[in-house]
Every structure is written in structure tokens, then in C-alpha cells.
Amino acid sequence: MGLSVGVSVCVAHAWGAKNMESVRRIVHTAMLTSVIAGGIVLFIGFFGCRTFLTWMGTPDNVIDQSTLYMRIYFLGMPFFLVYNFGAAILRALGDTQRPLLYLSLAGVLNVLLNLFFVLVLKMDVAGVALATIASQCLSAVLIVRCLMTSDGSYKLELKKLKIHPRKFRRILQ
């Protein structure tokens, strides 16, 4: 979440300065960073969640179900970060409506899939976690589609994804 705030600040600063090349580099650095960071969080969370839950004092009678939920949930981390970084870019440019719309659509999907997985398929915590991942995937796809079909310096082009070291450092700051 903190990194997405850094993305927003950097994009807003470059946009305000009318430095469109900088905006382009920040967008591509940010989106690649979101995928890489999502993979790192996925890996650490997936393999470390039982240990983390034990450290937090999770009771023995729920630790297996908690671990299952967390492992499935962590599979969605790349989608979660892609949405957050992409939404930060749009918000920095003054577009707050589309990120809210995409998140709202994802929230509706989450509720519907929770009902389907739990009530119809009788999946309990695994179903709830899968519904969450599906909704995160939808919000990520919508935000990436929005950025890829945009005109101007904030257009996302997959072939231009690259970590620009100076932009990356600014995002971290």
C-alpha cells in the first residue's frame, strides 16, 4: 500500500510538471514493480503463512483452515498489487471514478462468488478465498485494460515494461 502511495505522488508530480516522459517511465516502472512485488509477497506469504499464524497465536482448532485460506489468498497478491498501483496512477491524474467503479464491480463479484462457492458448492474457507482472488483478478484486469487503452503518456504498453532505477528509487522514497 505504501508503494502505491509513492507511485501516486511520483505520477502526480511528473504530471503537474508536464513531464510526460517521466510519467511514462513511472507508469511502466510501477506496473512492473507491482508484478514483482506481488510475486515476492505471494511466495513469502504462501510458504510462511502457517509460521506467521502460529506466531500470532492462532488456535490449533482453526490453524489448518486459516492456513488454507491464507495460502489461497496469497495467490491473489500479484492481482491485488497490480490493481493498487494502477489505481494510484489513475487517481494521481485526477481520475477517481474508474478505480472506484472497478473496485465496486470486483466487490459485487466477490459477494456473488462467496454465495456460490459457499452455499452452492459447499466450499467453506477455500471458496471464500477463491472468491476474493477472482474479484482481485477482475479489478486488476479492468485497471490494466484501462491503462492499455488510454491515450497519452500514461498508456501502459507491455513491451515497454522496465524498471527505471531513478523512478523506482523515487517511488520507494
N, C-alpha and C positions, 0 to 999 in steps of 0.2 A: 504494500500500500504506500509506503514511504517513497519507494522508487517511482511509483506512478505520479506522486505529487511533484517529484523532481522533474519528470517528463513534462508535466503541465507548466511548471514555472519556466523551463527552458524554451518550450514551444511559444508560450505567451511572450516571453522576452524577445525572441527572434522575430516573431510575427509583428510585434509592436515596433520593432526597429526596421521593419520591412526588409529583413534579410531572408529572402526566400530560399536561397541556397542552404542557409543554416537550418531553416525549418525542414527542408527535405532531408538533410543529414540526420537531424534529431529524430524525425519520424522513423527513418529506416534503422537507426541505431536502437531506438526504443523498442520497436516491434521485434527485432531480432533478440534483444536483451530479454524481452518478456518470454519468448520461447525458451531461451537458455535457462533463465531463472526458474521458469515453470518446471523444466526438466530436473533441475537441481532440487527444488522443493519436493517434487514428486519422488525422486529417489530417496532423499533423506526421510521424508515422511512415511513412504511406503515401508521401508525397511526398519525405520526407527520407532514407528508409532507404538508398538507394544511396550517398548522400553520407556517411552515418554509417558504412556498411560500408567505404567507401573510406578514411575517416579511421582506421578500426580496422585497416587493412592487410589486408583480405580479398583473397586471391589472385585474380588475373584469371581463372583456370580455374574458379572457383566463384562469382564475384560475380553472374553472371546468375541462377543458380539460388537463391543466397542472397537476392537482391533479390526474386525471385518469391515465395519463401517468406515473407519479411518483409512484403511488401505484402499478401498474403492474410492472414497472421497479424494484422496491424494492423486489418484489417476486423472482427476479433472483439473489439477493445478495449472498446467500449461494454458488451458482454455480460460481459466479464471484470470490469469495474469495478462493474457492477450486482450481480453475484454477491458480490464482495468487500464492498461496502458493506452489502448485505442480510445477509450472513453476520455481519458485525460487529455489526449491530443485534441479531440473534438471540443471538449469543454474549454480548453485554452484558447481556441479560436472563436469562442462565443456560442458554440452550438451545444446547448444543454438539453435540447428536446430529443434528439435522436438517441443519445446514450440512455436517457430515461425510458424512451419507448422500447428500445431493445431489451433493457433490463426488465421492464414490465411484461413484455411478451415472454421472456425467459421465466419470470416468476409464475405466470399463468401456466406455462408448460410444466413447471416443477410441481405445482399443485395437482394438475391433471394426471401427471405420471405417478405421483405419490399415491393418488387414489387407485389408479390402475394397477400398479405394482403390488400395493399392499392389500387392497380389497379384492381385486380380481385374481391376481397371480399368487397371493398369499406369501409375499417375499420378505416381509418384515424389514429389518435394518438394511439388508442388501438392496431391496427395492427403493428405499428412501435415498440411499447413497447413489444408486444408478439414476434416479430421477434428477438429483442435484447435478450430476455430471452432464446429463443430457441438456439440462437448462443452461449450464455454463457453456456447453458447446454451441448451443443456439446463439447466445449473446455474443460469443467470440466470432462466429461465422458472420453474423449481421454487422458487427463493427468492422471486421476486415473487409467485407464486401463494400461497406460504405466508404472506407478509405481507398479501396482499389478503384472505385468508380468515381471518385471525386476528381475535380479539375484543380489544377494549380499545384503549388509547392508541397502540399501535404498529401498528395496522391501516393498511395503505397504501391510500389512495384516490386514484386518478389525478387526479380533479378538484381535489384539494387540494394537488397538487404545486406548490411555490412555494419560492423561496429566501428564507428569513427571515434578513435580514442579520446579526443578532446571533448566531443559531445557526451561520450559515456562518463567521463570524469565530472562534467558539469551536472549531469543527471544525478550522479552519486552525491555531489555536494548539496 
